[in-house]
Each structure stands twice: as structure tokens, then as C-alpha cells.
């Protein structure tokens, strides 16, 4: 029992923040989904619901353009991941320990993206998906295997590097501006936390979708 308590007491703060953000995102999306589900066609929806529905429709069409018929299960999954990444990126603005500035989190996200890519290829091309590593000629198999693994490193390090660089820059601003940081820092928080946080969430989505689209069979676009 004591070993369990010791383990729980030593859980990193970013893991707890990540868990809390996942629960928060899940609860918000659940209630918004329920509200949309109960909409009456004769009622006038709120502006928030209109924006939410419009954004989801835009996102679904965007994913559909890249993965064809596979969008029905990919779009909700990728949108949920993108929401988590964005919320994690901007959590530093609320004095939280941003999870995406730690490689343990970014590599977990990239591994999840890798699984999405491979599972989509398997669903779309069936057993032919495994034969792609032998193309265009069998001798290319080692290089193709490396090419399948590199997205994990690419997505993880890109997300981690951009977030940690912004964090370091903000820390330097606080250190060198002293009491003036109260005036100067908020503008940089908007740029690095909110602006870069949105851009990095967008990059995560784009990389995942582009890598996934390379695994889609032509029949899924018919």
C-alpha cells in the first residue's frame, strides 16, 4: 500500500494537468454534443452552437478531402486530439504546467498519430498495406521502415521544440524585465501561448492527416 502511495505522490504535475485537461475537454464536448442533439429544427440556436456546428462541418469536409470515406471515424478522433493539443498548449496562460512542453506527452501524442496512420492504412488497403514497405522494389524495405517510424519522431519533436522554446522565451522576459514584465509579458503570452499554441495544434492535425492520406486506397475516394 505504501509503495502505491509513494508512486501516486511522485506523479509529475504535467501528467495530472494532462489528465485534468482531458476530463475537462471530455465533459465540455459531451454537454455541447447533448445540446446539439436536442436541437429542435424550428428553434433558433445560439451563436455558440451555430459556430460550433459550422466549425465541425468545415473540419469534416477538410478531413474528407484527404481521406475520403474514412473521414467518418477519423474526423471525430483527430478533432478531439487537436482540441486536447490546443488546450494543453495554452494551459500555461492559466498558470498550469503545460503538458505539451514535455517529451513524455508529445511522444505519446505522436505514437497515437502513428497508430491512426497505420490503422487507417490497414482498414483502407487491407493486407496490401503491409506490402507497401516493399515498394517500389523489395531492397527498399529498410528505408521504407525508417520512413514509417520517422513521423513519430517528427511530430513529437516539432510539438515539443516549439512549445519549450516559447516557454524559455517567456521565462527570459520575466527575468530580464523585472517589474515591467507585468506590462510587457501579457502581449508575449498572447503570441507564444495562444498564437503558437493554435499554430502547433494545426500543424499536428495537418501532419497526421497528410501522413494518413498517403495510406488511403483510391477506392475510398470514389
C-alpha positions, 0 to 999 in steps of 0.5 A: 500500500505504501509503495502505491502511495509513494508512486501516486505522490511522485506523479509529475504535475504535467501528467495530472494537468494532462489528465485534468485537461482531458476530463475537462475537454471530455465533459465540455464536448459531451454537454455541447454534443447533448445540446446539439442533439436536442436541437429542435429544427424550428428553434433558433440556436445560439451563436455558440452552437451555430459556430460550433456546428459550422466549425465541425462541418468545415473540419469534416469536409477538410478531413474528407478531402484527404481521406475520403470515406474514412473521414467518418471515424477519423474526423471525430478522433483527430478533432478531439486530439487537436482540441486536447493539443490546443488546450494543453498548449495554452494551459500555461496562460492559466498558470498550469504546467503545460503538458505539451512542453514535455517529451513524455506527452508529445511522444505519446501524442505522436505514437497515437498519430502513428497508430491512426496512420497505420490503422487507417492504412490497414482498414483502407488497403487491407493486407496490401498495406503491409506490402507497401514497405516493399515498394517500389522494389523489395531492397527498399524495405529498410528505408521504407521502415525508417520512413514509417517510424520517422513521423513519430519522431517528427511530430513529437519533436516539432510539438515539443521544440516549439512549445519549450522554446516559447516557454524559455522565451517567456521565462527570459522576459520575466527575468530580464524585465523585472517589474515591467514584465507585468506590462510587457509579458501579457502581449508575449503570452498572447503570441507564444501561448495562444498564437503558437499554441493554435499554430502547433495544434494545426500543424499536428492535425495537418501532419497526421492527416497528410501522413494518413492520406498517403495510406488511403486506397483510391477506392475510398475516394470514389 
